[in-house]
């Protein structure tokens, strides 16, 4: 980037979903519940650490939830970096769906489950965090991280639904489309986002495995 008044700089944010947890292995919503990684999740975290060691990464930020912190730990050790924890990167609170599957909820309240499938932002789960508010807090967190690291490459470890909502917000996609446009972010796969200091964002890659042999 050229220097001078009115110019912008950009940070490269390398977004990675945390490794598999005991609930995600059963397709249960974890949300704000602090559930541990499985053996597979720990192996995924080690693979992310190897990827980070082989690629230039200047800083590491994580959600405060332990599954994200544990996923980032091998990369921090490999690079000798201290992770920054950002509360705004925590996963959405899924209300009554915490620890449950969508199929279980649909058996109990099929109309509410169908409304969620049709528009998960207009019809969130009972007791859940407002998805639009979650999207805004997550987007604000990424903007703060980008502002703190102009021209740097930053590994950001957080969560599936939050990242999908945030990508919609930053890319001007209706938030209610997040499940259709971004069906799933794979565990520890890398999505590369360029964040300008003026707040604009560009998605450079999506869901690229850090290790093609991972499940």
N, CA, C and O of each residue as an XYZ file, in Angstrom:
860
protein
N       0.828     -1.197      0.000
C       0.000      0.000      0.000
C       0.872      1.260      0.000
O       1.907      1.307      0.666
N       0.455      2.253     -0.733
C       1.187      3.508     -0.712
C       0.876      4.267      0.551
O      -0.172      4.058      1.161
N       1.772      5.146      0.951
C       1.568      5.925      2.156
C       1.042      7.290      1.780
O       1.139      7.727      0.633
N       0.481      7.957      2.782
C      -0.022      9.299      2.539
C      -1.420      9.455      3.072
O      -2.100      8.468      3.351
N      -1.853     10.685      3.215
C      -3.156     10.983      3.764
C      -4.242     10.378      2.892
O      -4.195     10.473      1.666
N      -5.229      9.748      3.543
C      -6.364      9.208      2.829
C      -6.172      7.799      2.299
O      -7.107      7.239      1.727
N      -5.008      7.206      2.464
C      -4.801      5.840      1.996
C      -5.220      4.853      3.082
O      -5.341      5.214      4.253
N      -5.439      3.616      2.682
C      -5.801      2.581      3.634
C      -4.746      1.491      3.626
O      -4.020      1.320      2.647
N      -4.668      0.758      4.725
C      -3.840     -0.439      4.798
C      -4.770     -1.613      5.073
O      -5.945     -1.424      5.384
N      -4.242     -2.814      4.956
C      -5.089     -3.981      5.178
C      -4.353     -5.019      6.004
O      -3.132     -5.157      5.942
N      -5.148     -5.745      6.781
C      -4.659     -6.915      7.500
C      -5.225     -8.150      6.824
O      -6.314     -8.107      6.250
N      -4.493     -9.243      6.892
C      -4.988    -10.526      6.392
C      -5.395    -11.365      7.596
O      -4.558    -11.753      8.412
N      -6.681    -11.636      7.694
C      -7.200    -12.438      8.801
C      -7.436    -13.860      8.311
O      -8.170    -14.083      7.348
N      -6.813    -14.808      8.974
C      -6.900    -16.221      8.626
C      -7.867    -16.868      9.608
O      -7.481    -17.236     10.718
N      -9.109    -17.003      9.202
C     -10.164    -17.474     10.090
C     -10.170    -18.988     10.141
O     -10.183    -19.646      9.101
N     -10.162    -19.547     11.340
C     -10.193    -21.004     11.506
C     -11.209    -21.370     12.574
O     -11.164    -20.855     13.692
N     -12.113    -22.252     12.226
C     -13.026    -22.800     13.229
C     -12.238    -23.730     14.145
O     -11.298    -24.392     13.704
N     -12.621    -23.778     15.419
C     -11.964    -24.667     16.379
C     -12.087    -26.131     15.963
O     -12.847    -26.468     15.055
N     -11.338    -26.989     16.632
C     -11.397    -28.418     16.370
C     -12.689    -29.052     16.868
O     -13.476    -28.430     17.582
N     -12.884    -30.302     16.474
C     -14.105    -31.029     16.840
C     -14.233    -31.163     18.362
O     -13.246    -31.398     19.059
N     -15.464    -31.010     18.865
C     -15.743    -31.220     20.293
C     -16.627    -32.453     20.460
O     -17.105    -33.033     19.485
N     -16.830    -32.835     21.708
C     -17.663    -34.005     21.985
C     -19.100    -33.777     21.537
O     -19.780    -34.735     21.170
N     -19.579    -32.546     21.556
C     -20.942    -32.279     21.090
C     -21.011    -32.155     19.577
O     -21.960    -32.643     18.963
N     -20.030    -31.515     18.969
C     -20.069    -31.364     17.518
C     -19.948    -32.712     16.814
O     -20.452    -32.879     15.703
N     -19.287    -33.667     17.450
C     -19.190    -35.001     16.870
C     -20.571    -35.620     16.724
O     -20.780    -36.482     15.870
N     -21.526    -35.179     17.566
C     -22.907    -35.683     17.516
C     -23.849    -34.651     16.890
O     -25.069    -34.804     16.952
N     -23.281    -33.601     16.288
C     -24.063    -32.548     15.641
C     -24.948    -31.794     16.634
O     -26.048    -31.360     16.293
N     -24.451    -31.642     17.877
C     -25.170    -30.889     18.895
C     -24.654    -29.451     18.919
O     -23.467    -29.199     18.709
N     -25.554    -28.526     19.177
C     -25.169    -27.119     19.283
C     -24.413    -26.897     20.590
O     -24.917    -27.212     21.667
N     -23.206    -26.354     20.489
C     -22.407    -26.075     21.683
C     -22.597    -24.636     22.160
O     -22.722    -24.387     23.359
N     -22.618    -23.688     21.217
C     -22.853    -22.296     21.590
C     -21.889    -21.788     22.629
O     -20.673    -21.899     22.473
N     -22.444    -21.222     23.710
C     -21.596    -20.650     24.760
C     -21.195    -21.691     25.796
O     -20.448    -21.379     26.724
N     -21.686    -22.941     25.654
C     -21.292    -24.000     26.578
C     -19.823    -24.345     26.347
O     -19.369    -24.414     25.205
N     -19.089    -24.558     27.425
C     -17.645    -24.780     27.302
C     -17.372    -26.280     27.267
O     -17.125    -26.896     28.304
N     -17.415    -26.856     26.089
C     -17.233    -28.304     25.931
C     -15.845    -28.584     25.353
O     -15.347    -27.802     24.543
N     -15.217    -29.690     25.762
C     -13.822    -29.951     25.362
C     -13.709    -30.545     23.967
O     -14.682    -31.026     23.387
N     -12.488    -30.495     23.449
C     -12.172    -31.128     22.180
C     -12.152    -32.656     22.330
O     -11.840    -33.181     23.399
N     -12.483    -33.345     21.260
C     -12.285    -34.794     21.195
C     -10.828    -35.081     20.833
O     -10.050    -34.161     20.580
N     -10.473    -36.356     20.810
C      -9.139    -36.720     20.326
C      -8.950    -36.243     18.893
O      -7.871    -35.778     18.526
N     -10.003    -36.358     18.082
C      -9.933    -35.851     16.710
C      -9.716    -34.350     16.708
O      -8.929    -33.835     15.915
N     -10.412    -33.644     17.593
C     -10.246    -32.198     17.682
C      -8.843    -31.794     18.081
O      -8.308    -30.809     17.573
N      -8.246    -32.548     18.987
C      -6.868    -32.239     19.386
C      -5.898    -32.509     18.235
O      -4.933    -31.766     18.050
N      -6.148    -33.565     17.462
C      -5.307    -33.839     16.282
C      -5.468    -32.722     15.252
O      -4.499    -32.329     14.603
N      -6.677    -32.217     15.105
C      -6.905    -31.093     14.191
C      -6.153    -29.851     14.662
O      -5.588    -29.118     13.850
N      -6.149    -29.618     15.970
C      -5.418    -28.470     16.512
C      -3.920    -28.587     16.227
O      -3.272    -27.600     15.879
N      -3.376    -29.789     16.373
C      -1.960    -29.988     16.069
C      -1.676    -29.735     14.585
O      -0.638    -29.177     14.229
N      -2.607    -30.151     13.728
C      -2.438    -29.898     12.291
C      -2.461    -28.401     11.994
O      -1.697    -27.922     11.155
N      -3.331    -27.665     12.674
C      -3.355    -26.216     12.496
C      -2.039    -25.596     12.957
O      -1.549    -24.643     12.351
N      -1.470    -26.141     14.034
C      -0.170    -25.660     14.499
C       0.914    -25.877     13.463
O       1.751    -25.001     13.246
N       0.908    -27.038     12.821
C       1.900    -27.305     11.772
C       1.695    -26.360     10.588
O       2.661    -25.868     10.003
N       0.435    -26.111     10.240
C       0.150    -25.182      9.142
C       0.669    -23.786      9.478
O       1.297    -23.134      8.644
N       0.408    -23.336     10.689
C       0.844    -21.987     11.085
C       2.364    -21.882     11.074
O       2.914    -20.842     10.712
N       3.045    -22.958     11.469
C       4.511    -22.937     11.474
C       5.079    -22.830     10.066
O       6.186    -22.326      9.874
N       4.321    -23.303      9.083
C       4.804    -23.285      7.704
C       4.350    -22.052      6.925
O       4.736    -21.877      5.769
N       3.548    -21.211      7.535
C       3.029    -20.012      6.882
C       3.301    -18.803      7.776
O       3.289    -18.924      9.001
N       3.542    -17.654      7.179
C       3.805    -16.470      8.002
C       2.560    -16.012      8.757
O       1.560    -15.624      8.153
N       2.637    -16.061     10.068
C       1.564    -15.570     10.934
C       2.200    -14.652     11.975
O       3.158    -15.036     12.646
N       1.671    -13.453     12.104
C       2.275    -12.457     12.996
C       1.609    -12.379     14.361
O       2.227    -11.925     15.324
N       0.352    -12.816     14.457
C      -0.377    -12.736     15.726
C      -1.493    -13.763     15.710
O      -1.932    -14.204     14.648
N      -1.950    -14.143     16.906
C      -3.032    -15.119     17.039
C      -4.063    -14.581     18.017
O      -3.733    -14.174     19.131
N      -5.318    -14.585     17.583
C      -6.443    -14.170     18.413
C      -7.433    -15.324     18.495
O      -7.588    -16.088     17.541
N      -8.106    -15.448     19.642
C      -9.073    -16.527     19.809
C     -10.319    -16.034     20.534
O     -10.314    -15.017     21.226
N     -11.374    -16.797     20.343
C     -12.539    -16.715     21.221
C     -12.088    -17.083     22.634
O     -11.111    -17.815     22.791
N     -12.785    -16.588     23.674
C     -12.409    -16.974     25.036
C     -12.846    -18.379     25.424
O     -12.427    -18.877     26.469
N     -13.670    -19.032     24.622
C     -14.125    -20.373     24.970
C     -12.977    -21.368     24.835
O     -12.149    -21.250     23.931
N     -12.930    -22.351     25.740
C     -11.749    -23.216     25.850
C     -11.487    -24.014     24.588
O     -10.328    -24.299     24.287
N     -12.525    -24.392     23.828
C     -12.289    -25.180     22.624
C     -11.524    -24.389     21.567
O     -10.761    -24.964     20.791
N     -11.726    -23.070     21.536
C     -10.968    -22.226     20.612
C      -9.549    -22.001     21.127
O      -8.589    -22.048     20.358
N      -9.421    -21.758     22.429
C      -8.097    -21.544     23.021
C      -7.231    -22.787     22.840
O      -6.059    -22.683     22.477
N      -7.810    -23.971     23.096
C      -7.057    -25.216     22.953
C      -6.674    -25.475     21.498
O      -5.607    -26.024     21.227
N      -7.531    -25.086     20.571
C      -7.214    -25.270     19.156
C      -6.053    -24.388     18.728
O      -5.225    -24.796     17.913
N      -5.990    -23.182     19.274
C      -4.929    -22.247     18.913
C      -3.608    -22.566     19.599
O      -2.558    -22.109     19.147
N      -3.638    -23.337     20.677
C      -2.430    -23.530     21.492
C      -1.250    -24.114     20.717
O      -0.139    -23.608     20.874
N      -1.424    -25.160     19.882
C      -0.256    -25.665     19.144
C       0.374    -24.623     18.224
O       1.597    -24.582     18.084
N      -0.440    -23.788     17.599
C       0.109    -22.729     16.742
C       0.873    -21.712     17.574
O       1.931    -21.237     17.162
N       0.343    -21.379     18.739
C       1.044    -20.431     19.613
C       2.398    -20.990     20.039
O       3.398    -20.271     20.054
N       2.424    -22.269     20.382
C       3.681    -22.889     20.785
C       4.671    -22.950     19.625
O       5.864    -22.698     19.799
N       4.168    -23.283     18.457
C       5.055    -23.412     17.296
C       5.695    -22.085     16.918
O       6.837    -22.044     16.461
N       4.956    -21.007     17.112
C       5.428    -19.692     16.678
C       5.967    -18.838     17.821
O       6.490    -17.749     17.587
N       5.845    -19.316     19.037
C       6.292    -18.537     20.183
C       5.458    -17.291     20.396
O       5.974    -16.261     20.829
N       4.165    -17.377     20.095
C       3.271    -16.231     20.226
C       2.333    -16.408     21.418
O       1.931    -17.525     21.743
N       1.998    -15.321     22.049
C       1.000    -15.313     23.125
C      -0.358    -14.983     22.518
O      -0.491    -13.952     21.859
N      -1.369    -15.823     22.717
C      -2.663    -15.558     22.093
C      -3.389    -14.395     22.759
O      -3.283    -14.191     23.969
N      -4.115    -13.652     21.967
C      -5.000    -12.604     22.478
C      -6.412    -13.171     22.510
O      -6.867    -13.755     21.527
N      -7.102    -13.006     23.620
C      -8.478    -13.495     23.712
C      -9.442    -12.323     23.525
O      -9.312    -11.284     24.173
N     -10.404    -12.511     22.633
C     -11.346    -11.437     22.284
C     -12.766    -11.891     22.631
O     -13.292    -12.789     21.974
N     -13.398    -11.295     23.646
C     -14.753    -11.712     24.037
C     -15.765    -11.629     22.903
O     -16.717    -12.408     22.858
N     -15.564    -10.689     21.989
C     -16.497    -10.538     20.881
C     -16.496    -11.698     19.910
O     -17.370    -11.784     19.048
N     -15.513    -12.606     20.036
C     -15.432    -13.763     19.143
C     -16.110    -15.013     19.704
O     -16.052    -16.072     19.079
N     -16.752    -14.909     20.868
C     -17.417    -16.090     21.414
C     -18.563    -16.522     20.487
O     -19.100    -15.723     19.720
N     -18.913    -17.789     20.581
C     -19.984    -18.312     19.744
C     -21.331    -17.722     20.160
O     -21.471    -17.197     21.265
N     -22.307    -17.809     19.283
C     -23.661    -17.391     19.598
C     -24.234    -18.265     20.718
O     -23.917    -19.451     20.817
N     -25.066    -17.672     21.543
C     -25.834    -18.420     22.536
C     -27.055    -18.998     21.814
O     -27.862    -18.245     21.267
N     -27.194    -20.314     21.808
C     -28.284    -20.951     21.082
C     -29.511    -21.242     21.950
O     -30.401    -21.982     21.530
N     -29.568    -20.676     23.139
C     -30.764    -20.810     23.962
C     -31.103    -22.256     24.265
O     -30.260    -23.009     24.753
N     -32.360    -22.650     23.972
C     -32.817    -23.998     24.319
C     -32.121    -25.086     23.510
O     -32.249    -26.267     23.832
N     -31.386    -24.710     22.466
C     -30.684    -25.708     21.641
C     -29.295    -26.045     22.162
O     -28.647    -26.938     21.617
N     -28.817    -25.366     23.191
C     -27.508    -25.695     23.746
C     -27.486    -27.169     24.163
O     -28.287    -27.602     24.991
N     -26.556    -27.930     23.576
C     -26.419    -29.336     23.916
C     -27.400    -30.258     23.219
O     -27.433    -31.456     23.501
N     -28.206    -29.712     22.307
C     -29.211    -30.522     21.613
C     -28.989    -30.454     20.106
O     -28.260    -29.593     19.614
N     -29.626    -31.371     19.381
C     -29.564    -31.343     17.931
C     -30.811    -30.675     17.377
O     -31.839    -30.589     18.049
N     -30.704    -30.206     16.145
C     -31.865    -29.602     15.498
C     -32.969    -30.645     15.308
O     -34.151    -30.313     15.395
N     -32.598    -31.889     15.051
C     -33.593    -32.950     14.890
C     -34.385    -33.163     16.176
O     -35.598    -33.372     16.133
N     -33.705    -33.111     17.321
C     -34.399    -33.255     18.606
C     -35.386    -32.111     18.813
O     -36.510    -32.327     19.267
N     -34.962    -30.898     18.480
C     -35.838    -29.736     18.619
C     -37.027    -29.835     17.665
O     -38.152    -29.497     18.035
N     -36.780    -30.295     16.443
C     -37.852    -30.415     15.455
C     -38.906    -31.426     15.897
O     -40.092    -31.241     15.626
N     -38.487    -32.485     16.572
C     -39.447    -33.469     17.071
C     -40.339    -32.875     18.148
O     -41.494    -33.275     18.303
N     -39.794    -31.916     18.892
C     -40.540    -31.273     19.980
C     -41.394    -30.118     19.484
O     -42.522    -29.943     19.944
N     -40.869    -29.322     18.547
C     -41.570    -28.137     18.046
C     -41.288    -27.993     16.557
O     -40.453    -27.180     16.161
N     -41.977    -28.775     15.727
C     -41.677    -28.767     14.291
C     -41.899    -27.413     13.625
O     -41.165    -27.064     12.700
N     -42.885    -26.646     14.067
C     -43.145    -25.341     13.444
C     -41.993    -24.385     13.702
O     -41.567    -23.673     12.793
N     -41.483    -24.359     14.927
C     -40.372    -23.468     15.253
C     -39.101    -23.894     14.515
O     -38.332    -23.045     14.064
N     -38.884    -25.188     14.393
C     -37.706    -25.674     13.676
C     -37.791    -25.312     12.193
O     -36.787    -24.934     11.590
N     -38.970    -25.423     11.608
C     -39.131    -25.077     10.201
C     -38.939    -23.577      9.985
O     -38.344    -23.162      8.990
N     -39.442    -22.764     10.916
C     -39.248    -21.313     10.812
C     -37.765    -20.963     10.886
O     -37.298    -20.084     10.161
N     -37.017    -21.649     11.765
C     -35.578    -21.428     11.863
C     -34.894    -21.800     10.555
O     -34.044    -21.055     10.067
N     -35.252    -22.931      9.990
C     -34.638    -23.345      8.727
C     -34.903    -22.338      7.611
O     -34.044    -22.100      6.762
N     -36.102    -21.747      7.619
C     -36.466    -20.795      6.574
C     -35.714    -19.482      6.713
O     -35.286    -18.904      5.714
N     -35.549    -19.008      7.933
C     -34.820    -17.754      8.192
C     -34.309    -17.780      9.619
O     -35.032    -17.392     10.537
N     -33.061    -18.235      9.828
C     -32.533    -18.401     11.181
C     -32.294    -17.092     11.922
O     -32.128    -17.093     13.141
N     -32.275    -15.981     11.201
C     -32.095    -14.685     11.861
C     -33.429    -14.117     12.311
O     -33.535    -13.578     13.413
N     -34.441    -14.231     11.477
C     -35.777    -13.755     11.847
C     -36.434    -14.660     12.885
O     -37.273    -14.210     13.665
N     -36.053    -15.930     12.891
C     -36.690    -16.904     13.789
C     -35.633    -17.724     14.530
O     -35.514    -18.927     14.297
N     -34.866    -17.090     15.416
C     -33.848    -17.847     16.174
C     -34.515    -18.782     17.173
O     -35.721    -18.710     17.406
N     -33.707    -19.660     17.757
C     -34.223    -20.581     18.753
C     -34.717    -19.821     19.989
O     -34.195    -18.749     20.297
N     -35.703    -20.355     20.693
C     -36.160    -19.706     21.923
C     -35.011    -19.515     22.919
O     -34.246    -20.439     23.194
N     -34.913    -18.306     23.444
C     -33.875    -17.996     24.421
C     -32.509    -17.734     23.838
O     -31.555    -17.503     24.580
N     -32.393    -17.765     22.509
C     -31.086    -17.579     21.870
C     -30.717    -16.104     21.774
O     -31.571    -15.221     21.845
N     -29.417    -15.865     21.610
C     -28.924    -14.526     21.340
C     -29.454    -14.048     19.992
O     -29.588    -14.836     19.057
N     -29.751    -12.767     19.898
C     -30.185    -12.196     18.628
C     -29.070    -12.375     17.600
O     -27.978    -11.845     17.803
N     -29.302    -13.102     16.506
C     -28.224    -13.359     15.542
C     -27.656    -12.093     14.908
O     -26.460    -12.026     14.624
N     -28.497    -11.098     14.684
C     -28.002     -9.843     14.108
C     -27.039     -9.156     15.069
O     -26.027     -8.595     14.648
N     -27.356     -9.202     16.359
C     -26.460     -8.610     17.356
C     -25.149     -9.393     17.430
O     -24.076     -8.805     17.571
N     -25.240    -10.726     17.333
C     -24.020    -11.548     17.340
C     -23.154    -11.227     16.135
O     -21.931    -11.133     16.247
N     -23.783    -11.061     14.991
C     -23.037    -10.719     13.777
C     -22.309     -9.393     13.938
O     -21.152     -9.270     13.536
N     -22.963     -8.417     14.511
C     -22.348     -7.097     14.680
C     -21.204     -7.142     15.683
O     -20.169     -6.514     15.459
N     -21.368     -7.873     16.788
C     -20.262     -7.923     17.767
C     -19.067     -8.659     17.172
O     -17.921     -8.273     17.405
N     -19.332     -9.728     16.398
C     -18.230    -10.453     15.768
C     -17.519     -9.632     14.711
O     -16.291     -9.654     14.622
N     -18.293     -8.902     13.905
C     -17.690     -8.038     12.882
C     -16.877     -6.928     13.534
O     -15.790     -6.591     13.065
N     -17.402     -6.361     14.612
C     -16.657     -5.318     15.325
C     -15.357     -5.862     15.888
O     -14.343     -5.165     15.896
N     -15.378     -7.119     16.367
C     -14.155     -7.736     16.890
C     -13.113     -7.893     15.792
O     -11.936     -7.604     16.008
N     -13.532     -8.348     14.619
C     -12.566     -8.496     13.522
C     -12.031     -7.143     13.072
O     -10.856     -7.028     12.721
N     -12.870     -6.130     13.078
C     -12.378     -4.799     12.707
C     -11.344     -4.299     13.719
O     -10.353     -3.676     13.338
N     -11.573     -4.572     15.004
C     -10.584     -4.167     16.021
C      -9.270     -4.910     15.817
O      -8.195     -4.320     15.918
N      -9.357     -6.198     15.532
C      -8.146     -6.992     15.310
C      -7.388     -6.475     14.098
O      -6.167     -6.327     14.144
N      -8.103     -6.200     13.019
C      -7.459     -5.683     11.806
C      -6.801     -4.332     12.072
O      -5.700     -4.069     11.587
N      -7.469     -3.480     12.838
C      -6.905     -2.161     13.143
C      -5.646     -2.272     13.992
O      -4.747     -1.436     13.897
N      -5.587     -3.313     14.824
C      -4.414     -3.511     15.678
C      -3.235     -4.119     14.935
O      -2.105     -4.085     15.422
N      -3.498     -4.679     13.745
C      -2.447     -5.378     13.001
C      -2.434     -4.979     11.525
O      -2.557     -5.844     10.658
N      -2.288     -3.696     11.224
C      -2.226     -3.306      9.812
C      -1.027     -3.967      9.135
O       0.083     -3.976      9.669
N      -1.277     -4.516      7.952
C      -0.263     -5.188      7.118
C       0.165     -6.559      7.649
O       1.015     -7.209      7.041
N      -0.407     -7.011      8.775
C      -0.014     -8.300      9.353
C      -0.948     -9.422      8.891
O      -2.047     -9.191      8.388
N      -0.451    -10.650      9.089
C      -1.261    -11.849      8.895
C      -1.616    -12.386     10.279
O      -0.738    -12.672     11.093
N      -2.914    -12.518     10.530
C      -3.397    -12.843     11.873
C      -4.269    -14.089     11.815
O      -5.240    -14.135     11.060
N      -3.926    -15.095     12.607
C      -4.755    -16.288     12.747
C      -5.831    -16.001     13.793
O      -5.529    -15.597     14.916
N      -7.088    -16.216     13.410
C      -8.222    -15.954     14.305
C      -9.002    -17.252     14.464
O      -9.559    -17.761     13.491
N      -9.048    -17.792     15.679
C      -9.705    -19.071     15.933
C     -11.003    -18.817     16.698
O     -10.988    -18.298     17.815
N     -12.115    -19.187     16.084
C     -13.402    -18.968     16.737
C     -14.396    -20.042     16.286
O     -14.079    -21.231     16.343
N     -15.587    -19.647     15.841
C     -16.706    -20.591     15.788
C     -17.483    -20.556     14.479
O     -17.488    -19.557     13.759
N     -18.134    -21.667     14.197
C     -18.821    -21.893     12.935
C     -19.934    -20.874     12.659
O     -19.895    -20.179     11.644
N     -20.914    -20.782     13.545
C     -22.042    -19.892     13.275
C     -21.623    -18.431     13.348
O     -22.043    -17.628     12.515
N     -20.805    -18.078     14.325
C     -20.371    -16.683     14.421
C     -19.636    -16.262     13.159
O     -19.943    -15.212     12.595
N     -18.682    -17.051     12.708
C     -17.933    -16.692     11.500
C     -18.867    -16.539     10.305
O     -18.707    -15.602      9.524
N     -19.834    -17.434     10.144
C     -20.729    -17.362      8.994
C     -21.587    -16.101      9.036
O     -21.796    -15.453      8.010
N     -22.078    -15.757     10.213
C     -22.841    -14.522     10.357
C     -21.966    -13.304     10.065
O     -22.392    -12.372      9.384
N     -20.750    -13.324     10.583
C     -19.839    -12.193     10.390
C     -19.470    -12.030      8.923
O     -19.424    -10.909      8.415
N     -19.206    -13.142      8.237
C     -18.889    -13.046      6.814
C     -20.043    -12.419      6.039
O     -19.817    -11.604      5.144
N     -21.259    -12.786      6.370
C     -22.405    -12.150      5.713
C     -22.412    -10.653      5.968
O     -22.623     -9.866      5.045
N     -22.184    -10.255      7.209
C     -22.196     -8.834      7.557
C     -21.115     -8.071      6.812
O     -21.376     -7.004      6.257
N     -19.897     -8.612      6.793
C     -18.778     -7.907      6.175
C     -18.861     -7.887      4.651
O     -18.320     -6.988      4.007
N     -19.543     -8.888      4.072
C     -19.606     -9.006      2.613
C     -20.945     -8.543      2.051
O     -21.243     -8.762      0.877
N     -21.750     -7.900      2.895
C     -23.047     -7.337      2.473
C     -23.999     -8.399      1.940
O     -24.716     -8.171      0.967
N     -23.998     -9.563      2.587
C     -24.931    -10.649      2.289
C     -26.005    -10.634      3.377
O     -25.660    -10.506      4.552
N     -27.282    -10.760      3.043
C     -28.312    -10.796      4.089
C     -27.998    -11.871      5.131
O     -27.746    -13.024      4.782
N     -28.014    -11.493      6.396
C     -27.609    -12.424      7.455
C     -28.476    -13.674      7.497
O     -27.995    -14.750      7.853
N     -29.750    -13.541      7.137
C     -30.641    -14.686      7.149
C     -30.270    -15.764      6.163
O     -30.831    -16.859      6.205
N     -29.328    -15.476      5.267
C     -28.882    -16.441      4.260
C     -27.637    -17.215      4.696
O     -27.091    -17.995      3.915
N     -27.186    -17.008      5.934
C     -25.879    -17.566      6.286
C     -25.829    -19.081      6.189
O     -24.792    -19.628      5.816
N     -26.904    -19.774      6.508
C     -26.877    -21.246      6.444
C     -26.859    -21.755      4.998
O     -26.333    -22.833      4.723
N     -27.433    -20.976      4.078
C     -27.452    -21.383      2.675
C     -26.140    -21.026      1.978
O     -25.572    -21.844      1.255
N     -25.658    -19.790      2.201
C     -24.464    -19.319      1.499
C     -23.198    -19.988      2.047
O     -22.286    -20.322      1.291
N     -23.155    -20.177      3.364
C     -22.001    -20.822      4.012
C     -22.509    -22.032      4.802
O     -22.673    -21.945      6.019
N     -22.758    -23.154      4.129
C     -23.372    -24.294      4.810
C     -22.615    -24.782      6.044
O     -23.221    -25.137      7.055
N     -21.299    -24.795      5.951
C     -20.507    -25.269      7.099
C     -19.060    -24.873      6.900
O     -18.519    -24.984      5.800
N     -18.439    -24.412      7.969
C     -16.994    -24.211      7.974
C     -16.369    -25.449      8.609
O     -16.720    -25.824      9.728
N     -15.455    -26.074      7.899
C     -14.816    -27.284      8.408
C     -13.906    -26.945      9.579
O     -13.344    -25.852      9.652
N     -13.771    -27.890     10.486
C     -12.871    -27.690     11.616
C     -11.459    -27.408     11.126
O     -10.924    -28.152     10.304
N     -10.858    -26.344     11.622
C      -9.503    -25.851     11.383
C      -9.180    -25.595      9.910
O      -8.012    -25.429      9.559
N     -10.190    -25.561      9.049
C      -9.953    -25.101      7.675
C      -9.756    -23.584      7.702
O     -10.253    -22.903      8.599
N      -9.034    -23.066      6.720
C      -8.660    -21.653      6.691
C      -9.527    -20.893      5.688
O      -9.684    -21.303      4.538
N     -10.080    -19.788      6.150
C     -10.752    -18.829      5.264
C      -9.986    -17.513      5.369
O      -9.824    -16.963      6.459
N      -9.522    -17.020      4.239
C      -8.652    -15.831      4.235
C      -9.470    -14.592      3.912
O     -10.137    -14.514      2.880
N      -9.403    -13.631      4.816
C     -10.183    -12.406      4.695
C      -9.246    -11.207      4.725
O      -8.446    -11.061      5.649
N      -9.344    -10.353      3.716
C      -8.588     -9.106      3.731
C      -9.462     -8.020      4.337
O     -10.559     -7.747      3.850
N      -8.959     -7.396      5.419
C      -9.717     -6.356      6.125
C      -8.972     -5.036      6.003
O      -7.857     -4.902      6.507
N      -9.570     -4.080      5.348
C      -8.976     -2.755      5.228
C      -9.261     -1.926      6.474
O     -10.242     -2.161      7.179
N      -8.395     -0.958      6.737
C      -8.593     -0.095      7.893
C      -9.807      0.806      7.736
O     -10.258      1.407      8.712
N     -10.346      0.911      6.520
C     -11.570      1.688      6.330
C     -12.819      0.837      6.575
O     -13.937      1.304      6.358
N     -12.637     -0.410      7.025
C     -13.762     -1.263      7.369
C     -14.226     -2.192      6.276
O     -15.046     -3.073      6.535
N     -13.727     -2.026      5.047
C     -14.151     -2.899      3.960
C     -13.414     -4.236      4.026
O     -12.293     -4.325      4.528
N     -14.079     -5.282      3.502
C     -13.504     -6.623      3.577
C     -13.646     -7.330      2.241
O     -14.568     -7.056      1.473
N     -12.715     -8.246      1.972
C     -12.768     -9.078      0.773
C     -12.417    -10.508      1.172
O     -11.428    -10.737      1.868
N     -13.225    -11.461      0.734
C     -12.972    -12.874      1.011
C     -12.070    -13.427     -0.081
O     -12.462    -13.471     -1.248
N     -10.860    -13.853      0.290
C      -9.875    -14.333     -0.675
C      -9.919    -15.843     -0.852
O      -9.604    -16.348     -1.930
N     -10.304    -16.571      0.191
C     -10.463    -18.019      0.083
C     -11.391    -18.472      1.199
O     -11.559    -17.784      2.205
N     -11.993    -19.650      1.001
C     -12.984    -20.144      1.963
C     -12.776    -21.626      2.212
O     -12.688    -22.422      1.277
N     -12.696    -21.994      3.511
C     -12.787    -23.399      3.902
C     -11.666    -24.261      3.298
O     -11.911    -25.395      2.885
N     -10.458    -23.733      3.246
C      -9.334    -24.473      2.670
C      -8.698    -25.341      3.779
O      -8.226    -24.794      4.775
N      -8.676    -26.673      3.628
C      -8.126    -27.514      4.691
C      -6.679    -27.176      4.980
O      -5.893    -26.960      4.057
N      -6.320    -27.129      6.258
C      -4.918    -26.928      6.616
C      -4.129    -28.233      6.454
O      -2.900    -28.227      6.385
N      -4.857    -29.344      6.396
C      -4.251    -30.648      6.150
C      -5.284    -31.495      5.401
O      -6.314    -31.847      5.977
N      -5.034    -31.825      4.146
C      -6.037    -32.558      3.353
C      -6.369    -33.930      3.895
O      -7.377    -34.515      3.499
N      -5.545    -34.466      4.795
C      -5.806    -35.793      5.342
C      -6.684    -35.773      6.596
O      -7.021    -36.825      7.138
N      -7.053    -34.566      7.055
C      -7.895    -34.469      8.243
C      -9.325    -34.885      7.937
O      -9.794    -34.707      6.813
N     -10.033    -35.445      8.936
C     -11.451    -35.761      8.743
C     -12.293    -34.495      8.642
O     -13.511    -34.576      8.478
